[in-house]
Each structure stands twice: as structure tokens, then as C-alpha cells.
Amino acid sequence: MPAAKPCLGYPSRSAAAFALQKTGLTARQVGERIGVSAACAAALINSAAKTRDRQYGCTRAIAFNRDTLRLLRTSAVRRGVSVGDLARRIIEIVAKQDLVDAVLDDRAAQ
């Protein structure tokens, strides 16, 4: 495996691509910033995400409706995180603080 190439102050192009994508840039925009094609930028972002998932023990993917993710975008950008990271944080907080019933208010059997 080749050595990591520092990029834009990050230790690697993957790290730079992932960080830029988290700010809301598209793969094409990320590619323009780091000097690679959109396809290469997408691959770098994917690689960084998989590495992060392995580091933090992420083992399951959850599919969200595109419209739902779009609704979270403004809040994610305001917090400087990706929409996926924001969704993950919301779910973790709801679960850890036992807020499911308060959030859903669906009168589920107790």
C-alpha cells in the first residue's frame, strides 16, 4: 500500500476528502479542491468512511429516505457534521436517554 499523501493540512487525501464532504460539498466539488476526478474523490470518501467505521466499531447501516436526509441537512451544516453523523447522533441520544416514547408519542404498549 502506498504511503499517505498529505493534502490541505490533512494527513491523507482520504482524510481531506472525507472532511470536505462532511462540510456539504459534493464529490465533484471535493475532487476540484484536492485535484482529482469526482470518481476518485468519491472513492477516497468511501475509503475514509469505511476506515472510520472499522475504528469506531460501526457494523450496521441504516437506510433513510432521501427526503428525510434533506430535512436534516441544514441542521447538519450548522453543526459542521454530515447528515449521516447527525442522524447517528440523534438516534444515539434518543436511545441513551430513553426518549423513544417522548419522540414518537405513538402510545406504544408499555
Rosetta constraint file for C-alpha pairs under 8 A:
AtomPair CA 4 CA 11 HARMONIC 6.90 0.50
AtomPair CA 4 CA 12 HARMONIC 5.07 0.50
AtomPair CA 4 CA 13 HARMONIC 7.34 0.50
AtomPair CA 5 CA 11 HARMONIC 6.81 0.50
AtomPair CA 5 CA 12 HARMONIC 4.86 0.50
AtomPair CA 5 CA 13 HARMONIC 6.08 0.50
AtomPair CA 6 CA 10 HARMONIC 5.66 0.50
AtomPair CA 6 CA 11 HARMONIC 4.48 0.50
AtomPair CA 6 CA 12 HARMONIC 4.39 0.50
AtomPair CA 6 CA 13 HARMONIC 6.28 0.50
AtomPair CA 7 CA 11 HARMONIC 6.49 0.50
AtomPair CA 7 CA 12 HARMONIC 5.61 0.50
AtomPair CA 7 CA 13 HARMONIC 5.29 0.50
AtomPair CA 7 CA 16 HARMONIC 6.20 0.50
AtomPair CA 7 CA 34 HARMONIC 7.14 0.50
AtomPair CA 8 CA 16 HARMONIC 6.56 0.50
AtomPair CA 8 CA 34 HARMONIC 7.53 0.50
AtomPair CA 9 CA 16 HARMONIC 7.77 0.50
AtomPair CA 10 CA 15 HARMONIC 6.02 0.50
AtomPair CA 10 CA 16 HARMONIC 5.46 0.50
AtomPair CA 11 CA 15 HARMONIC 6.60 0.50
AtomPair CA 11 CA 16 HARMONIC 7.72 0.50
AtomPair CA 12 CA 16 HARMONIC 6.32 0.50
AtomPair CA 13 CA 17 HARMONIC 5.95 0.50
AtomPair CA 13 CA 34 HARMONIC 7.39 0.50
AtomPair CA 13 CA 44 HARMONIC 7.01 0.50
AtomPair CA 14 CA 18 HARMONIC 6.02 0.50
AtomPair CA 14 CA 44 HARMONIC 4.62 0.50
AtomPair CA 14 CA 45 HARMONIC 5.93 0.50
AtomPair CA 14 CA 47 HARMONIC 6.76 0.50
AtomPair CA 14 CA 48 HARMONIC 5.41 0.50
AtomPair CA 15 CA 19 HARMONIC 6.09 0.50
AtomPair CA 15 CA 44 HARMONIC 8.00 0.50
AtomPair CA 15 CA 45 HARMONIC 7.75 0.50
AtomPair CA 15 CA 48 HARMONIC 6.21 0.50
AtomPair CA 16 CA 20 HARMONIC 6.09 0.50
AtomPair CA 16 CA 34 HARMONIC 7.80 0.50
AtomPair CA 17 CA 21 HARMONIC 6.06 0.50
AtomPair CA 17 CA 30 HARMONIC 5.99 0.50
AtomPair CA 17 CA 31 HARMONIC 7.68 0.50
AtomPair CA 17 CA 34 HARMONIC 7.47 0.50
AtomPair CA 17 CA 41 HARMONIC 6.33 0.50
AtomPair CA 17 CA 44 HARMONIC 6.27 0.50
AtomPair CA 17 CA 45 HARMONIC 5.51 0.50
AtomPair CA 18 CA 22 HARMONIC 6.23 0.50
AtomPair CA 18 CA 44 HARMONIC 7.29 0.50
AtomPair CA 18 CA 45 HARMONIC 4.76 0.50
AtomPair CA 18 CA 46 HARMONIC 7.97 0.50
AtomPair CA 18 CA 48 HARMONIC 6.14 0.50
AtomPair CA 18 CA 49 HARMONIC 7.18 0.50
AtomPair CA 19 CA 23 HARMONIC 6.72 0.50
AtomPair CA 20 CA 24 HARMONIC 7.09 0.50
AtomPair CA 20 CA 25 HARMONIC 6.14 0.50
AtomPair CA 20 CA 30 HARMONIC 6.19 0.50
AtomPair CA 21 CA 25 HARMONIC 4.88 0.50
AtomPair CA 21 CA 26 HARMONIC 6.31 0.50
AtomPair CA 21 CA 27 HARMONIC 6.98 0.50
AtomPair CA 21 CA 30 HARMONIC 6.62 0.50
AtomPair CA 21 CA 45 HARMONIC 7.36 0.50
AtomPair CA 21 CA 82 HARMONIC 7.52 0.50
AtomPair CA 22 CA 80 HARMONIC 7.11 0.50
AtomPair CA 22 CA 81 HARMONIC 5.46 0.50
AtomPair CA 22 CA 82 HARMONIC 4.45 0.50
AtomPair CA 22 CA 83 HARMONIC 7.95 0.50
AtomPair CA 23 CA 77 HARMONIC 6.39 0.50
AtomPair CA 23 CA 80 HARMONIC 6.00 0.50
AtomPair CA 23 CA 81 HARMONIC 6.50 0.50
AtomPair CA 23 CA 82 HARMONIC 6.68 0.50
AtomPair CA 24 CA 77 HARMONIC 6.78 0.50
AtomPair CA 24 CA 82 HARMONIC 6.93 0.50
AtomPair CA 25 CA 29 HARMONIC 5.73 0.50
AtomPair CA 25 CA 30 HARMONIC 6.15 0.50
AtomPair CA 26 CA 30 HARMONIC 6.13 0.50
AtomPair CA 27 CA 31 HARMONIC 5.99 0.50
AtomPair CA 27 CA 38 HARMONIC 5.18 0.50
AtomPair CA 27 CA 39 HARMONIC 7.37 0.50
AtomPair CA 27 CA 41 HARMONIC 5.54 0.50
AtomPair CA 27 CA 42 HARMONIC 5.37 0.50
AtomPair CA 28 CA 32 HARMONIC 6.29 0.50
AtomPair CA 28 CA 37 HARMONIC 6.99 0.50
AtomPair CA 28 CA 38 HARMONIC 4.24 0.50
AtomPair CA 28 CA 39 HARMONIC 7.79 0.50
AtomPair CA 28 CA 41 HARMONIC 7.18 0.50
AtomPair CA 29 CA 33 HARMONIC 6.32 0.50
AtomPair CA 29 CA 38 HARMONIC 7.51 0.50
AtomPair CA 30 CA 34 HARMONIC 6.32 0.50
AtomPair CA 30 CA 38 HARMONIC 7.31 0.50
AtomPair CA 30 CA 41 HARMONIC 6.24 0.50
AtomPair CA 31 CA 35 HARMONIC 5.56 0.50
AtomPair CA 31 CA 36 HARMONIC 4.65 0.50
AtomPair CA 31 CA 37 HARMONIC 5.21 0.50
AtomPair CA 31 CA 38 HARMONIC 5.03 0.50
AtomPair CA 31 CA 40 HARMONIC 7.19 0.50
AtomPair CA 31 CA 41 HARMONIC 4.99 0.50
AtomPair CA 32 CA 36 HARMONIC 6.36 0.50
AtomPair CA 32 CA 37 HARMONIC 7.21 0.50
AtomPair CA 32 CA 38 HARMONIC 7.68 0.50
AtomPair CA 36 CA 40 HARMONIC 6.04 0.50
AtomPair CA 36 CA 41 HARMONIC 6.34 0.50
AtomPair CA 37 CA 41 HARMONIC 6.16 0.50
AtomPair CA 38 CA 42 HARMONIC 6.11 0.50
AtomPair CA 39 CA 43 HARMONIC 6.26 0.50
AtomPair CA 40 CA 44 HARMONIC 6.17 0.50
AtomPair CA 41 CA 45 HARMONIC 6.14 0.50
AtomPair CA 42 CA 46 HARMONIC 6.12 0.50
AtomPair CA 43 CA 47 HARMONIC 6.06 0.50
AtomPair CA 44 CA 48 HARMONIC 6.17 0.50
AtomPair CA 45 CA 49 HARMONIC 6.13 0.50
AtomPair CA 46 CA 50 HARMONIC 6.16 0.50
AtomPair CA 47 CA 51 HARMONIC 6.20 0.50
AtomPair CA 48 CA 52 HARMONIC 6.10 0.50
AtomPair CA 49 CA 53 HARMONIC 6.06 0.50
AtomPair CA 50 CA 54 HARMONIC 6.20 0.50
AtomPair CA 51 CA 55 HARMONIC 6.22 0.50
AtomPair CA 52 CA 56 HARMONIC 6.18 0.50
AtomPair CA 53 CA 57 HARMONIC 5.78 0.50
AtomPair CA 53 CA 58 HARMONIC 4.72 0.50
AtomPair CA 53 CA 59 HARMONIC 7.34 0.50
AtomPair CA 54 CA 58 HARMONIC 6.25 0.50
AtomPair CA 54 CA 59 HARMONIC 7.94 0.50
AtomPair CA 64 CA 68 HARMONIC 6.66 0.50
AtomPair CA 64 CA 69 HARMONIC 6.72 0.50
AtomPair CA 65 CA 69 HARMONIC 6.54 0.50
AtomPair CA 66 CA 70 HARMONIC 6.21 0.50
AtomPair CA 67 CA 71 HARMONIC 6.35 0.50
AtomPair CA 68 CA 72 HARMONIC 6.70 0.50
AtomPair CA 69 CA 73 HARMONIC 6.40 0.50
AtomPair CA 69 CA 83 HARMONIC 6.45 0.50
AtomPair CA 69 CA 84 HARMONIC 7.88 0.50
AtomPair CA 72 CA 76 HARMONIC 6.14 0.50
AtomPair CA 72 CA 83 HARMONIC 6.19 0.50
AtomPair CA 72 CA 86 HARMONIC 7.69 0.50
AtomPair CA 72 CA 87 HARMONIC 7.77 0.50
AtomPair CA 73 CA 77 HARMONIC 6.10 0.50
AtomPair CA 73 CA 82 HARMONIC 7.83 0.50
AtomPair CA 73 CA 83 HARMONIC 5.66 0.50
AtomPair CA 74 CA 78 HARMONIC 6.15 0.50
AtomPair CA 75 CA 79 HARMONIC 6.36 0.50
AtomPair CA 76 CA 80 HARMONIC 6.09 0.50
AtomPair CA 76 CA 81 HARMONIC 5.22 0.50
AtomPair CA 76 CA 82 HARMONIC 5.75 0.50
AtomPair CA 76 CA 83 HARMONIC 5.32 0.50
AtomPair CA 76 CA 85 HARMONIC 7.99 0.50
AtomPair CA 76 CA 86 HARMONIC 5.83 0.50
AtomPair CA 77 CA 81 HARMONIC 6.08 0.50
AtomPair CA 77 CA 82 HARMONIC 7.08 0.50
AtomPair CA 77 CA 83 HARMONIC 7.88 0.50
AtomPair CA 81 CA 85 HARMONIC 6.11 0.50
AtomPair CA 81 CA 86 HARMONIC 6.45 0.50
AtomPair CA 82 CA 86 HARMONIC 6.27 0.50
AtomPair CA 83 CA 87 HARMONIC 6.17 0.50
AtomPair CA 84 CA 88 HARMONIC 6.12 0.50
AtomPair CA 85 CA 89 HARMONIC 6.12 0.50
AtomPair CA 86 CA 90 HARMONIC 6.16 0.50
AtomPair CA 87 CA 91 HARMONIC 6.25 0.50
AtomPair CA 88 CA 92 HARMONIC 6.13 0.50
AtomPair CA 89 CA 93 HARMONIC 6.12 0.50
AtomPair CA 90 CA 94 HARMONIC 6.12 0.50
AtomPair CA 91 CA 95 HARMONIC 6.08 0.50
AtomPair CA 92 CA 96 HARMONIC 5.96 0.50
AtomPair CA 93 CA 97 HARMONIC 5.86 0.50
AtomPair CA 93 CA 99 HARMONIC 7.96 0.50
AtomPair CA 94 CA 98 HARMONIC 5.88 0.50
AtomPair CA 94 CA 99 HARMONIC 4.79 0.50
AtomPair CA 94 CA 100 HARMONIC 5.90 0.50
AtomPair CA 94 CA 103 HARMONIC 7.91 0.50
AtomPair CA 95 CA 99 HARMONIC 6.40 0.50
AtomPair CA 95 CA 100 HARMONIC 6.66 0.50
AtomPair CA 99 CA 103 HARMONIC 6.03 0.50
AtomPair CA 100 CA 104 HARMONIC 6.00 0.50
AtomPair CA 101 CA 105 HARMONIC 5.40 0.50
AtomPair CA 101 CA 106 HARMONIC 7.11 0.50
AtomPair CA 101 CA 107 HARMONIC 7.47 0.50
AtomPair CA 101 CA 108 HARMONIC 7.59 0.50
